[in-house]
Amino acid sequence: MQQTGRLLGLLSLLSALFVPSAHAADGADAPTTESPSSSAAQAQLKRLQTAAQRLSYSGTFVYQQASQMRTSRITHILSGKSELEKLEVLDGKPREYIRSDDDVACYMPDARTVLIEKRVTRDVFPAILGASPEDLANHYNVSAGPEERVAGRDCQTIVLEPRDKLRYGYRFWADKSTGLLLRAQTVDGRGDVVEQISFTQVEIGPIDRSRVRPSYADTRGWRVEKSAMSKVDLSGWSVTPPPGFRKIQEVRRMISDTAPGGASPAQNRPAEREVSQIVFSDGLAAISVFIEPGSQNRNEGAVQQGALNIVGRRQGDYWLTVVGEVPAAAIRQVSNSIELKTK
């Protein structure tokens, strides 16, 4: 349930900070008894999936990952067949994302910069589902939970229990009146919440179009950067994701680094390097494999940040970083499967 931009930011950070860490022992997948999914819960999932795209709404939500919390405000409008959306980050450095369908403009007032890019994945809350309920039911036991209240609205909870140890479980709270997702939790194998995101206030219904306009009307003198991302054929690399994960994108892009201490290199421009990225998704979680020339001096290892697990290692002349919102065992399995085919 993460934005690719955040993964790219982590990738830049890990390039400088990657250190070895101990791996937990892999546990063998125990056979599971398949229980029939609730048809009512699957129908609610389908409603939840379309509500985030077809409704107009605006609200403030809180994202919590381990001890970190971040507050944002989202406003979404359906205009004809097009989606217009404004996402404002309310904590830390101001950031504002204006989206028209798959075109995204990120406003960074502190850097007087506008970054223009294409959306890679469609997993921004509350539109976090990218697969049909029937496909999800192949890898999760789907059931209806109790009725509860979130942000003052009556909700139906939906529980997704993974059928293997290579993915997390989820709990969703869907507004009973409209189907809109109001809260989502990611749960590990012990039943502990490792990540959650929830509206604290939301209005659903007609929204004035002016509320999705950029807050920074006068950007004269700002730098406009276009994300240097292009589709690329990475079929020379063999990667085996967990069952149910499908390849959804292969791209090549430029990643900006920040010099130690927060200072930028010469000419106040961050250093950049070319990175190839393969993205897999099961409709809920995404796994990205980043591939780049391995000329930099780095230590192999693994780190975890909330629900995110990351492995970095060298393979021949390349450095590989595998990032995903899946358990550590799944990331290690993906990392160990990667091979560069020889002609």
C-alpha positions in Angstrom: 0.0 0.0 0.0 2.9 2.3 -0.6 3.7 4.9 -3.2 6.6 4.2 -5.5 8.0 7.6 -4.8 8.6 6.7 -1.2 10.4 3.5 -2.2 12.6 5.6 -4.4 13.4 7.9 -1.6 14.3 4.9 0.6 16.5 3.6 -2.2 18.6 6.8 -2.2 18.9 6.7 1.6 19.9 3.0 1.7 22.6 3.6 -0.9 24.5 5.5 1.8 23.3 3.7 4.9 23.0 0.0 4.0 24.7 -2.2 6.7 24.5 -5.9 7.2 21.9 -7.3 9.6 21.0 -10.7 10.9 18.4 -12.6 9.0 15.5 -14.4 10.7 15.4 -18.1 10.0 13.1 -19.1 7.1 10.2 -21.1 8.2 8.7 -23.7 5.8 5.2 -23.0 4.6 2.8 -25.1 6.5 -0.1 -26.5 4.5 -3.3 -24.5 5.1 -6.9 -25.7 5.0 -8.8 -23.7 2.5 -11.9 -22.1 3.8 -14.6 -20.6 1.5 -14.4 -16.9 1.3 -17.5 -14.9 2.2 -19.3 -13.8 -0.9 -20.6 -10.8 0.9 -17.1 -9.8 1.9 -15.9 -10.2 -1.7 -18.8 -8.1 -2.9 -17.8 -5.4 -0.4 -14.2 -5.6 -1.6 -15.4 -4.9 -5.2 -17.5 -2.0 -4.0 -14.5 -0.7 -2.0 -12.3 -1.0 -5.1 -14.5 1.2 -7.3 -15.7 3.7 -4.7 -12.2 5.3 -4.4 -12.2 6.0 -8.2 -15.9 6.9 -8.8 -16.7 9.0 -5.8 -15.8 12.6 -4.9 -14.5 13.0 -1.4 -12.1 15.0 0.7 -10.6 14.2 4.1 -7.6 14.1 6.4 -5.9 10.8 7.1 -3.1 9.6 9.4 -0.5 7.1 8.2 1.4 5.2 10.9 4.4 3.0 10.4 6.1 1.6 13.5 6.7 4.8 15.6 6.4 7.2 12.7 3.2 9.1 11.9 2.4 11.3 9.0 -0.8 13.4 8.4 -2.1 14.2 4.9 -5.1 15.6 3.3 -6.6 14.1 0.1 -9.3 15.6 -2.2 -10.6 13.5 -5.1 -13.0 14.5 -7.8 -14.5 12.5 -10.6 -14.8 14.8 -13.6 -16.5 13.0 -16.5 -14.3 10.0 -17.1 -11.2 11.7 -15.6 -9.9 11.7 -12.0 -8.6 14.9 -10.4 -6.8 14.6 -7.1 -4.8 16.7 -4.7 -2.7 15.1 -2.0 -1.2 17.5 0.6 1.5 16.3 3.1 0.7 18.2 6.3 3.7 17.1 8.4 7.4 18.0 7.9 8.4 19.7 4.7 5.4 20.8 2.6 4.7 18.6 -0.4 1.7 18.8 -2.7 0.8 16.3 -5.4 -1.7 17.2 -8.1 -2.9 14.3 -10.2 -4.9 14.3 -13.4 -5.4 10.6 -14.2 -1.9 9.2 -14.5 -0.1 12.6 -14.8 1.3 13.8 -11.4 2.9 17.2 -10.5 4.7 17.3 -7.2 5.1 20.8 -5.7 8.1 21.3 -3.4 8.0 24.9 -2.2 11.2 24.7 0.0 13.2 23.7 -3.1 11.1 26.0 -5.4 10.7 22.9 -7.7 7.9 21.2 -9.5 8.5 17.6 -10.5 6.4 16.2 -13.3 6.1 12.4 -13.5 3.8 9.5 -14.5 2.1 7.4 -11.9 3.7 3.9 -11.7 1.3 2.1 -9.3 -2.3 2.9 -8.2 -2.0 2.1 -4.5 -2.5 5.5 -2.9 -5.0 5.4 -0.1 -8.0 5.0 -0.2 -7.6 3.5 -3.7 -5.3 0.6 -2.7 -6.7 -2.4 -4.5 -5.3 -3.3 -7.9 -6.8 -6.8 -8.4 -10.2 -8.3 -8.5 -11.6 -9.8 -5.3 -11.7 -13.2 -7.1 -8.0 -13.0 -7.7 -7.3 -11.9 -4.2 -9.3 -14.8 -2.9 -6.8 -17.2 -4.5 -4.2 -16.0 -2.0 -6.2 -14.7 0.9 -9.1 -16.0 3.0 -11.6 -13.2 2.7 -14.3 -12.8 5.4 -16.5 -10.1 6.9 -15.7 -8.8 10.4 -17.8 -6.7 12.8 -19.5 -3.4 12.1 -17.5 -0.5 13.6 -17.2 3.3 13.3 -14.4 5.3 11.7 -14.3 9.1 11.5 -17.9 9.2 12.7 -19.2 6.9 9.9 -20.6 3.3 10.2 -18.3 0.8 8.6 -18.2 -2.9 7.7 -14.8 -4.5 8.4 -13.3 -7.0 5.9 -10.5 -9.4 6.9 -7.9 -10.8 4.5 -5.8 -13.6 6.0 -2.9 -14.8 3.8 -2.8 -18.4 2.6 1.0 -18.5 2.8 3.8 -16.9 4.8 5.0 -14.7 1.9 2.5 -11.9 2.4 0.9 -9.9 5.2 -2.7 -9.9 6.3 -5.0 -6.9 6.0 -8.1 -5.5 7.8 -10.2 -2.9 5.9 -13.0 -0.7 7.2 -15.4 0.2 4.4 -18.1 3.0 4.8 -21.4 1.1 4.8 -23.2 3.9 2.9 -20.7 4.4 0.0 -18.2 1.6 0.2 -15.3 4.0 0.5 -12.3 2.6 2.4 -11.8 4.6 5.6 -9.2 2.6 7.4 -6.6 -0.1 6.5 -4.3 -2.1 8.6 -1.4 -4.4 7.6 -0.9 -7.3 10.0 2.0 -9.6 10.4 2.0 -13.4 11.1 1.7 -12.8 14.9 -1.4 -10.6 14.4 0.4 -7.4 15.2 -0.4 -4.2 13.3 2.8 -3.2 11.4 1.2 -0.3 9.4 -2.1 1.5 9.4 -3.7 4.4 7.6 -7.0 6.0 8.6 -9.2 8.9 7.9 -9.8 11.1 10.9 -12.3 13.3 9.1 -13.9 12.8 5.7 -16.7 14.3 3.6 -18.1 12.2 0.7 -20.2 13.8 -2.0 -20.0 16.8 -4.4 -16.6 18.6 -4.0 -15.9 22.1 -5.5 -13.3 21.7 -8.3 -11.3 24.6 -6.9 -10.2 22.4 -4.0 -8.0 20.3 -6.3 -6.1 23.3 -7.7 -2.5 23.8 -6.7 -1.9 25.9 -3.6 1.1 27.5 -5.3 -0.4 29.6 -8.1 2.7 31.7 -8.8 5.6 29.4 -9.6 7.6 31.9 -11.6 11.3 31.3 -10.9 10.6 27.7 -9.8 12.6 24.9 -11.5 10.4 22.4 -13.4 11.9 18.9 -13.6 10.4 16.1 -15.7 11.0 12.6 -14.2 13.5 10.9 -16.5 11.6 7.6 -16.7 11.2 5.4 -19.7 9.9 1.9 -20.4 12.7 -0.6 -20.9 13.0 -4.3 -21.7 14.5 -6.1 -18.7 13.7 -9.6 -20.0 17.4 -10.4 -19.6 16.8 -10.5 -15.9 15.0 -13.5 -14.4 13.0 -12.8 -11.2 10.6 -15.2 -9.5 8.1 -13.3 -7.3 5.8 -15.0 -4.7 2.7 -16.8 -6.1 0.1 -14.3 -7.2 2.5 -11.5 -7.9 2.5 -10.3 -11.5 5.0 -8.1 -13.3 3.2 -4.7 -13.9 6.1 -2.4 -15.0 9.6 -2.3 -16.3 11.2 1.2 -16.3 14.5 3.0 -16.3 14.7 6.2 -14.3 17.2 8.6 -12.7 17.6 8.6 -8.9 18.8 11.7 -7.1 21.2 11.3 -4.2 21.9 13.8 -1.3 25.4 14.4 -0.2 26.3 13.5 3.5 25.1 16.0 6.0 22.2 17.1 3.7 24.5 19.3 1.6 24.2 19.0 -2.2 27.2 18.4 -4.5 28.7 21.1 -6.6 26.3 23.6 -8.3 23.6 22.7 -5.6 22.3 19.9 -7.8 22.0 16.4 -6.3 24.1 13.6 -7.9 22.0 11.3 -10.1 22.4 7.8 -11.2 20.5 5.6 -13.6 18.4 2.8 -12.1 16.2 0.1 -13.7 13.1 -1.0 -11.8 10.9 -4.1 -12.1 7.6 -3.8 -10.3 5.4 -6.8 -9.2 2.1 -6.7 -7.4 -0.6 -9.1 -6.1 -3.1 -6.3 -6.1 -2.4 -5.3 -2.5 1.3 -5.3 -2.0 4.1 -4.3 -4.4 7.6 -5.6 -4.7 10.2 -3.6 -6.6 13.6 -4.8 -7.9 16.1 -2.0 -8.5 19.1 -2.8 -10.7 22.1 -0.5 -11.2 25.8 -0.7 -12.0 27.6 -1.9 -8.9 30.5 0.5 -9.0 29.7 2.1 -5.6 31.1 0.8 -2.4 28.2 -0.6 -0.4 27.7 -3.3 2.2 25.2 -6.1 1.6 22.4 -6.5 4.1 18.8 -6.2 5.1 16.7 -3.6 6.9 13.0 -3.3 7.9 10.9 -0.2 8.3 7.4 -1.0 9.4 5.9 -3.3 6.8 8.7 -2.6 4.4 11.5 -5.1 4.0 14.6 -4.3 2.0 17.5 -6.4 0.9 20.6 -5.0 -0.9 23.3 -7.2 -2.5 25.9 -7.3 -5.2 25.5 -9.6 -8.2 28.4 -9.6 -10.6 28.8 -6.1 -11.9 25.4 -5.0 -10.6 23.9 -3.8 -7.3 20.4 -5.1 -6.6 17.9 -3.6 -4.1 14.7 -5.5 -3.5 12.0 -3.5 -1.7 8.5 -4.7 -0.8 5.6 -4.5 1.7 5.9 -8.2 2.3 7.5 -10.3 5.0 11.3 -10.6 5.1 11.1 -14.2 3.9 9.4 -13.1 0.7 12.0 -10.4 0.0 14.9 -12.9 0.5 13.2 -15.4 -1.8 12.8 -12.8 -4.5 16.4 -11.6 -4.0 17.8 -15.1 -4.2 15.9 -15.9 -7.4 17.3 -13.0 -9.4 19.6 -14.1 -12.3 21.0 -12.3 -15.3 20.5 -14.6 -18.3 23.5 -15.2 -20.5 23.1 -15.4 -24.2 
